[in-house]
């Protein structure tokens, strides 16, 4: 099962959600909005270092089907640049709105579109019981579950996830990140995440030893 979260990052929701996922050792996929990420550019890397995958959700959550190719390109490319090396090769078009033009532009940027198969519409309400029941009723093997960590308070979503995870595990499901969104723990990003040794202070330059005549002169 693939748990996915849209519309972040969100400083009000993410810490609680990430603590829950870490405690349960569940990796998830986060589709980030560029203009929200601009307020905290390091969040994409922090999500990646926590074992999650990171995808592109456009710059301003625009309906890409209403834009011309240049506008589509700007929405996607500007966000991808901000995601940096932590960003995977995946795009979730807002509202699931796509077209042949959107597909072509995304493909030109090396991105695969990722939609969903289970949608409890948690963006529209704060009914934790409904979210939980809808997901547990509709999930199947390899289901992509659409949830939200941005766009407003998400206490109901977080509460539902807390119940969904153990129930699905009891049914034998495992949790994975979307393959096209994964960035392996290799390369400079991994190296940059390692603790860096403290630099050693430079050795002082060697001082020349005085000659015997200098030594005598110094005593007179």
C-alpha angles and dihedrals in degrees: 000000000000116000110200130185125200138198100028165148095103120168091201096056108023102071093056093043094047092049089053094049091046092050091050092040091232120152117212139182120243122200106202131204112228099223090051092047090051088070090057109018094173094064094085091058092044091053090050093049089052089060100261131124123239128212140179120263096173128261101277105011089261126175096247093199089069094057133080119243093267091052092048090050093051093049093052103034096049091054094045090054090053092048088058122180091339092065117098127217095267140104130194108198110219114258087009085274110156141149140178089274093052090047092051094049092046091048090050088057091049095252130136118211117239121196127167144250102205121050121174089176092233089166090071103050147015099234106132094180092054092048091050095046094045094051095044091048097048105033118112135168110306092008116164107218117206114215134152135232094173138048096067141330111339104185091126091053093049091047090050093049089053089060098035097058100059093040094053091045090053088055090054100258124142127206124236140169121248105274097225090051097053121108112195120235093254138101132034095326091061091045091050090054094056118097107265119224116245111258114252116240112255116262114250116253111262113256118225115251113242116252121237092258090050089049091052092047092051089057097051 
